[in-house]
């Protein structure tokens, strides 16, 4: 059985059969699970919002979260956090480049 050491290694599945086949040959590395749980517990305060999502997309998100042993809302928050950090890093890099090349 192959250990999954990064969430990037888990593909988006087209159907439940593909997902089942993947998890039949792979397992989540314990350190990845612990890191995910620790990261989600660091949030001390949150605000409730309403977000409208297509029901089919939500079903896929829930399946993906379940395959990662996560609450789907926690996984969405994790995705948003990761994307926000990526955007901020890219913006910082772009700003540094514009200062160098006037």
Phi and psi in radians as a Rosetta constraint file:
Dihedral C 1 N 2 CA 2 C 2 CIRCULARHARMONIC -1.568 0.35
Dihedral N 2 CA 2 C 2 N 3 CIRCULARHARMONIC 2.276 0.35
Dihedral C 2 N 3 CA 3 C 3 CIRCULARHARMONIC -1.392 0.35
Dihedral N 3 CA 3 C 3 N 4 CIRCULARHARMONIC 2.403 0.35
Dihedral C 3 N 4 CA 4 C 4 CIRCULARHARMONIC -1.660 0.35
Dihedral N 4 CA 4 C 4 N 5 CIRCULARHARMONIC 2.016 0.35
Dihedral C 4 N 5 CA 5 C 5 CIRCULARHARMONIC -1.819 0.35
Dihedral N 5 CA 5 C 5 N 6 CIRCULARHARMONIC -0.109 0.35
Dihedral C 5 N 6 CA 6 C 6 CIRCULARHARMONIC -2.546 0.35
Dihedral N 6 CA 6 C 6 N 7 CIRCULARHARMONIC 2.499 0.35
Dihedral C 6 N 7 CA 7 C 7 CIRCULARHARMONIC -1.132 0.35
Dihedral N 7 CA 7 C 7 N 8 CIRCULARHARMONIC -0.359 0.35
Dihedral C 7 N 8 CA 8 C 8 CIRCULARHARMONIC -1.153 0.35
Dihedral N 8 CA 8 C 8 N 9 CIRCULARHARMONIC -0.365 0.35
Dihedral C 8 N 9 CA 9 C 9 CIRCULARHARMONIC -1.335 0.35
Dihedral N 9 CA 9 C 9 N 10 CIRCULARHARMONIC -0.269 0.35
Dihedral C 9 N 10 CA 10 C 10 CIRCULARHARMONIC -1.574 0.35
Dihedral N 10 CA 10 C 10 N 11 CIRCULARHARMONIC 2.026 0.35
Dihedral C 10 N 11 CA 11 C 11 CIRCULARHARMONIC -1.352 0.35
Dihedral N 11 CA 11 C 11 N 12 CIRCULARHARMONIC 2.899 0.35
Dihedral C 11 N 12 CA 12 C 12 CIRCULARHARMONIC -1.441 0.35
Dihedral N 12 CA 12 C 12 N 13 CIRCULARHARMONIC 2.259 0.35
Dihedral C 12 N 13 CA 13 C 13 CIRCULARHARMONIC -1.662 0.35
Dihedral N 13 CA 13 C 13 N 14 CIRCULARHARMONIC 2.482 0.35
Dihedral C 13 N 14 CA 14 C 14 CIRCULARHARMONIC -1.382 0.35
Dihedral N 14 CA 14 C 14 N 15 CIRCULARHARMONIC -0.472 0.35
Dihedral C 14 N 15 CA 15 C 15 CIRCULARHARMONIC -2.729 0.35
Dihedral N 15 CA 15 C 15 N 16 CIRCULARHARMONIC 2.973 0.35
Dihedral C 15 N 16 CA 16 C 16 CIRCULARHARMONIC -1.182 0.35
Dihedral N 16 CA 16 C 16 N 17 CIRCULARHARMONIC -0.509 0.35
Dihedral C 16 N 17 CA 17 C 17 CIRCULARHARMONIC -1.141 0.35
Dihedral N 17 CA 17 C 17 N 18 CIRCULARHARMONIC -0.746 0.35
Dihedral C 17 N 18 CA 18 C 18 CIRCULARHARMONIC -1.126 0.35
Dihedral N 18 CA 18 C 18 N 19 CIRCULARHARMONIC -0.686 0.35
Dihedral C 18 N 19 CA 19 C 19 CIRCULARHARMONIC -1.129 0.35
Dihedral N 19 CA 19 C 19 N 20 CIRCULARHARMONIC -0.776 0.35
Dihedral C 19 N 20 CA 20 C 20 CIRCULARHARMONIC -1.106 0.35
Dihedral N 20 CA 20 C 20 N 21 CIRCULARHARMONIC -0.696 0.35
Dihedral C 20 N 21 CA 21 C 21 CIRCULARHARMONIC -1.121 0.35
Dihedral N 21 CA 21 C 21 N 22 CIRCULARHARMONIC -0.706 0.35
Dihedral C 21 N 22 CA 22 C 22 CIRCULARHARMONIC -1.086 0.35
Dihedral N 22 CA 22 C 22 N 23 CIRCULARHARMONIC -0.864 0.35
Dihedral C 22 N 23 CA 23 C 23 CIRCULARHARMONIC -1.271 0.35
Dihedral N 23 CA 23 C 23 N 24 CIRCULARHARMONIC -0.278 0.35
Dihedral C 23 N 24 CA 24 C 24 CIRCULARHARMONIC -1.216 0.35
Dihedral N 24 CA 24 C 24 N 25 CIRCULARHARMONIC -0.490 0.35
Dihedral C 24 N 25 CA 25 C 25 CIRCULARHARMONIC -1.854 0.35
Dihedral N 25 CA 25 C 25 N 26 CIRCULARHARMONIC -0.117 0.35
Dihedral C 25 N 26 CA 26 C 26 CIRCULARHARMONIC -2.296 0.35
Dihedral N 26 CA 26 C 26 N 27 CIRCULARHARMONIC 2.723 0.35
Dihedral C 26 N 27 CA 27 C 27 CIRCULARHARMONIC -2.481 0.35
Dihedral N 27 CA 27 C 27 N 28 CIRCULARHARMONIC 2.721 0.35
Dihedral C 27 N 28 CA 28 C 28 CIRCULARHARMONIC -1.404 0.35
Dihedral N 28 CA 28 C 28 N 29 CIRCULARHARMONIC 2.262 0.35
Dihedral C 28 N 29 CA 29 C 29 CIRCULARHARMONIC -1.106 0.35
Dihedral N 29 CA 29 C 29 N 30 CIRCULARHARMONIC 2.383 0.35
Dihedral C 29 N 30 CA 30 C 30 CIRCULARHARMONIC -0.990 0.35
Dihedral N 30 CA 30 C 30 N 31 CIRCULARHARMONIC -0.713 0.35
Dihedral C 30 N 31 CA 31 C 31 CIRCULARHARMONIC -1.099 0.35
Dihedral N 31 CA 31 C 31 N 32 CIRCULARHARMONIC -0.616 0.35
Dihedral C 31 N 32 CA 32 C 32 CIRCULARHARMONIC -1.169 0.35
Dihedral N 32 CA 32 C 32 N 33 CIRCULARHARMONIC -0.743 0.35
Dihedral C 32 N 33 CA 33 C 33 CIRCULARHARMONIC -1.119 0.35
Dihedral N 33 CA 33 C 33 N 34 CIRCULARHARMONIC -0.778 0.35
Dihedral C 33 N 34 CA 34 C 34 CIRCULARHARMONIC -1.108 0.35
Dihedral N 34 CA 34 C 34 N 35 CIRCULARHARMONIC -0.704 0.35
Dihedral C 34 N 35 CA 35 C 35 CIRCULARHARMONIC -1.136 0.35
Dihedral N 35 CA 35 C 35 N 36 CIRCULARHARMONIC -0.675 0.35
Dihedral C 35 N 36 CA 36 C 36 CIRCULARHARMONIC -1.164 0.35
Dihedral N 36 CA 36 C 36 N 37 CIRCULARHARMONIC -0.765 0.35
Dihedral C 36 N 37 CA 37 C 37 CIRCULARHARMONIC -1.148 0.35
Dihedral N 37 CA 37 C 37 N 38 CIRCULARHARMONIC -0.748 0.35
Dihedral C 37 N 38 CA 38 C 38 CIRCULARHARMONIC -1.104 0.35
Dihedral N 38 CA 38 C 38 N 39 CIRCULARHARMONIC -0.725 0.35
Dihedral C 38 N 39 CA 39 C 39 CIRCULARHARMONIC -1.140 0.35
Dihedral N 39 CA 39 C 39 N 40 CIRCULARHARMONIC -0.666 0.35
Dihedral C 39 N 40 CA 40 C 40 CIRCULARHARMONIC -1.289 0.35
Dihedral N 40 CA 40 C 40 N 41 CIRCULARHARMONIC -0.435 0.35
Dihedral C 40 N 41 CA 41 C 41 CIRCULARHARMONIC -1.465 0.35
Dihedral N 41 CA 41 C 41 N 42 CIRCULARHARMONIC -0.168 0.35
Dihedral C 41 N 42 CA 42 C 42 CIRCULARHARMONIC -1.298 0.35
Dihedral N 42 CA 42 C 42 N 43 CIRCULARHARMONIC -0.288 0.35
Dihedral C 42 N 43 CA 43 C 43 CIRCULARHARMONIC -1.327 0.35
Dihedral N 43 CA 43 C 43 N 44 CIRCULARHARMONIC 2.036 0.35
Dihedral C 43 N 44 CA 44 C 44 CIRCULARHARMONIC -1.684 0.35
Dihedral N 44 CA 44 C 44 N 45 CIRCULARHARMONIC -0.449 0.35
Dihedral C 44 N 45 CA 45 C 45 CIRCULARHARMONIC -2.492 0.35
Dihedral N 45 CA 45 C 45 N 46 CIRCULARHARMONIC 2.509 0.35
Dihedral C 45 N 46 CA 46 C 46 CIRCULARHARMONIC -2.507 0.35
Dihedral N 46 CA 46 C 46 N 47 CIRCULARHARMONIC 2.824 0.35
Dihedral C 46 N 47 CA 47 C 47 CIRCULARHARMONIC -2.050 0.35
Dihedral N 47 CA 47 C 47 N 48 CIRCULARHARMONIC 2.404 0.35
Dihedral C 47 N 48 CA 48 C 48 CIRCULARHARMONIC -1.457 0.35
Dihedral N 48 CA 48 C 48 N 49 CIRCULARHARMONIC 2.303 0.35
Dihedral C 48 N 49 CA 49 C 49 CIRCULARHARMONIC -2.239 0.35
Dihedral N 49 CA 49 C 49 N 50 CIRCULARHARMONIC 2.906 0.35
Dihedral C 49 N 50 CA 50 C 50 CIRCULARHARMONIC -1.955 0.35
Dihedral N 50 CA 50 C 50 N 51 CIRCULARHARMONIC 2.287 0.35
Dihedral C 50 N 51 CA 51 C 51 CIRCULARHARMONIC -2.344 0.35
Dihedral N 51 CA 51 C 51 N 52 CIRCULARHARMONIC 2.127 0.35
Dihedral C 51 N 52 CA 52 C 52 CIRCULARHARMONIC -1.553 0.35
Dihedral N 52 CA 52 C 52 N 53 CIRCULARHARMONIC 2.208 0.35
Dihedral C 52 N 53 CA 53 C 53 CIRCULARHARMONIC -2.310 0.35
Dihedral N 53 CA 53 C 53 N 54 CIRCULARHARMONIC 2.471 0.35
Dihedral C 53 N 54 CA 54 C 54 CIRCULARHARMONIC -0.968 0.35
Dihedral N 54 CA 54 C 54 N 55 CIRCULARHARMONIC 2.324 0.35
Dihedral C 54 N 55 CA 55 C 55 CIRCULARHARMONIC -1.001 0.35
Dihedral N 55 CA 55 C 55 N 56 CIRCULARHARMONIC -0.614 0.35
Dihedral C 55 N 56 CA 56 C 56 CIRCULARHARMONIC -1.182 0.35
Dihedral N 56 CA 56 C 56 N 57 CIRCULARHARMONIC -0.693 0.35
Dihedral C 56 N 57 CA 57 C 57 CIRCULARHARMONIC -1.135 0.35
Dihedral N 57 CA 57 C 57 N 58 CIRCULARHARMONIC -0.752 0.35
Dihedral C 57 N 58 CA 58 C 58 CIRCULARHARMONIC -1.076 0.35
Dihedral N 58 CA 58 C 58 N 59 CIRCULARHARMONIC -0.699 0.35
Dihedral C 58 N 59 CA 59 C 59 CIRCULARHARMONIC -1.078 0.35
Dihedral N 59 CA 59 C 59 N 60 CIRCULARHARMONIC -0.716 0.35
Dihedral C 59 N 60 CA 60 C 60 CIRCULARHARMONIC -1.173 0.35
Dihedral N 60 CA 60 C 60 N 61 CIRCULARHARMONIC -0.710 0.35
Dihedral C 60 N 61 CA 61 C 61 CIRCULARHARMONIC -1.080 0.35
Dihedral N 61 CA 61 C 61 N 62 CIRCULARHARMONIC -0.773 0.35
Dihedral C 61 N 62 CA 62 C 62 CIRCULARHARMONIC -1.101 0.35
Dihedral N 62 CA 62 C 62 N 63 CIRCULARHARMONIC -0.712 0.35
Dihedral C 62 N 63 CA 63 C 63 CIRCULARHARMONIC -1.106 0.35
Dihedral N 63 CA 63 C 63 N 64 CIRCULARHARMONIC -0.772 0.35
Dihedral C 63 N 64 CA 64 C 64 CIRCULARHARMONIC -1.106 0.35
Dihedral N 64 CA 64 C 64 N 65 CIRCULARHARMONIC -0.784 0.35
Dihedral C 64 N 65 CA 65 C 65 CIRCULARHARMONIC -1.076 0.35
Dihedral N 65 CA 65 C 65 N 66 CIRCULARHARMONIC -0.765 0.35
Dihedral C 65 N 66 CA 66 C 66 CIRCULARHARMONIC -1.069 0.35
Dihedral N 66 CA 66 C 66 N 67 CIRCULARHARMONIC -0.665 0.35
Dihedral C 66 N 67 CA 67 C 67 CIRCULARHARMONIC -1.173 0.35
Dihedral N 67 CA 67 C 67 N 68 CIRCULARHARMONIC -0.380 0.35
Dihedral C 67 N 68 CA 68 C 68 CIRCULARHARMONIC -1.743 0.35
Dihedral N 68 CA 68 C 68 N 69 CIRCULARHARMONIC 0.126 0.35
Dihedral C 68 N 69 CA 69 C 69 CIRCULARHARMONIC 1.014 0.35
Dihedral N 69 CA 69 C 69 N 70 CIRCULARHARMONIC 0.704 0.35
Dihedral C 69 N 70 CA 70 C 70 CIRCULARHARMONIC -2.121 0.35
Dihedral N 70 CA 70 C 70 N 71 CIRCULARHARMONIC 2.719 0.35
Dihedral C 70 N 71 CA 71 C 71 CIRCULARHARMONIC -1.272 0.35
Dihedral N 71 CA 71 C 71 N 72 CIRCULARHARMONIC 2.381 0.35
Dihedral C 71 N 72 CA 72 C 72 CIRCULARHARMONIC -1.100 0.35
Dihedral N 72 CA 72 C 72 N 73 CIRCULARHARMONIC -0.574 0.35
Dihedral C 72 N 73 CA 73 C 73 CIRCULARHARMONIC -1.201 0.35
Dihedral N 73 CA 73 C 73 N 74 CIRCULARHARMONIC -0.662 0.35
Dihedral C 73 N 74 CA 74 C 74 CIRCULARHARMONIC -1.129 0.35
Dihedral N 74 CA 74 C 74 N 75 CIRCULARHARMONIC -0.704 0.35
Dihedral C 74 N 75 CA 75 C 75 CIRCULARHARMONIC -1.135 0.35
Dihedral N 75 CA 75 C 75 N 76 CIRCULARHARMONIC -0.728 0.35
Dihedral C 75 N 76 CA 76 C 76 CIRCULARHARMONIC -1.077 0.35
Dihedral N 76 CA 76 C 76 N 77 CIRCULARHARMONIC -0.743 0.35
Dihedral C 76 N 77 CA 77 C 77 CIRCULARHARMONIC -1.097 0.35
Dihedral N 77 CA 77 C 77 N 78 CIRCULARHARMONIC -0.684 0.35
Dihedral C 77 N 78 CA 78 C 78 CIRCULARHARMONIC -1.107 0.35
Dihedral N 78 CA 78 C 78 N 79 CIRCULARHARMONIC -0.791 0.35
Dihedral C 78 N 79 CA 79 C 79 CIRCULARHARMONIC -1.030 0.35
Dihedral N 79 CA 79 C 79 N 80 CIRCULARHARMONIC -0.798 0.35
Dihedral C 79 N 80 CA 80 C 80 CIRCULARHARMONIC -1.093 0.35
Dihedral N 80 CA 80 C 80 N 81 CIRCULARHARMONIC -0.730 0.35
Dihedral C 80 N 81 CA 81 C 81 CIRCULARHARMONIC -1.108 0.35
Dihedral N 81 CA 81 C 81 N 82 CIRCULARHARMONIC -0.794 0.35
Dihedral C 81 N 82 CA 82 C 82 CIRCULARHARMONIC -1.089 0.35
Dihedral N 82 CA 82 C 82 N 83 CIRCULARHARMONIC -0.756 0.35
Dihedral C 82 N 83 CA 83 C 83 CIRCULARHARMONIC -1.175 0.35
Dihedral N 83 CA 83 C 83 N 84 CIRCULARHARMONIC -0.673 0.35
Dihedral C 83 N 84 CA 84 C 84 CIRCULARHARMONIC -1.083 0.35
Dihedral N 84 CA 84 C 84 N 85 CIRCULARHARMONIC -0.791 0.35
Dihedral C 84 N 85 CA 85 C 85 CIRCULARHARMONIC -1.076 0.35
Dihedral N 85 CA 85 C 85 N 86 CIRCULARHARMONIC -0.713 0.35
Dihedral C 85 N 86 CA 86 C 86 CIRCULARHARMONIC -1.084 0.35
Dihedral N 86 CA 86 C 86 N 87 CIRCULARHARMONIC -0.804 0.35
Dihedral C 86 N 87 CA 87 C 87 CIRCULARHARMONIC -1.080 0.35
Dihedral N 87 CA 87 C 87 N 88 CIRCULARHARMONIC -0.745 0.35
Dihedral C 87 N 88 CA 88 C 88 CIRCULARHARMONIC -1.152 0.35
Dihedral N 88 CA 88 C 88 N 89 CIRCULARHARMONIC -0.688 0.35
Dihedral C 88 N 89 CA 89 C 89 CIRCULARHARMONIC -1.109 0.35
Dihedral N 89 CA 89 C 89 N 90 CIRCULARHARMONIC -0.773 0.35
Dihedral C 89 N 90 CA 90 C 90 CIRCULARHARMONIC -1.108 0.35
Dihedral N 90 CA 90 C 90 N 91 CIRCULARHARMONIC -0.716 0.35
Dihedral C 90 N 91 CA 91 C 91 CIRCULARHARMONIC -1.119 0.35
Dihedral N 91 CA 91 C 91 N 92 CIRCULARHARMONIC -0.728 0.35
Dihedral C 91 N 92 CA 92 C 92 CIRCULARHARMONIC -1.100 0.35
Dihedral N 92 CA 92 C 92 N 93 CIRCULARHARMONIC -0.743 0.35
Dihedral C 92 N 93 CA 93 C 93 CIRCULARHARMONIC -1.108 0.35
Dihedral N 93 CA 93 C 93 N 94 CIRCULARHARMONIC -0.754 0.35
Dihedral C 93 N 94 CA 94 C 94 CIRCULARHARMONIC -1.104 0.35
Dihedral N 94 CA 94 C 94 N 95 CIRCULARHARMONIC -0.721 0.35
Dihedral C 94 N 95 CA 95 C 95 CIRCULARHARMONIC -1.137 0.35
Dihedral N 95 CA 95 C 95 N 96 CIRCULARHARMONIC -0.681 0.35
Dihedral C 95 N 96 CA 96 C 96 CIRCULARHARMONIC -1.144 0.35
Dihedral N 96 CA 96 C 96 N 97 CIRCULARHARMONIC -0.706 0.35
Dihedral C 96 N 97 CA 97 C 97 CIRCULARHARMONIC -1.137 0.35
Dihedral N 97 CA 97 C 97 N 98 CIRCULARHARMONIC -0.632 0.35
Dihedral C 97 N 98 CA 98 C 98 CIRCULARHARMONIC -1.267 0.35
Dihedral N 98 CA 98 C 98 N 99 CIRCULARHARMONIC -0.459 0.35
Dihedral C 98 N 99 CA 99 C 99 CIRCULARHARMONIC -1.304 0.35
Dihedral N 99 CA 99 C 99 N 100 CIRCULARHARMONIC -0.570 0.35
Dihedral C 99 N 100 CA 100 C 100 CIRCULARHARMONIC -1.307 0.35
Dihedral N 100 CA 100 C 100 N 101 CIRCULARHARMONIC -0.720 0.35
Dihedral C 100 N 101 CA 101 C 101 CIRCULARHARMONIC -1.933 0.35
Dihedral N 101 CA 101 C 101 N 102 CIRCULARHARMONIC 1.565 0.35
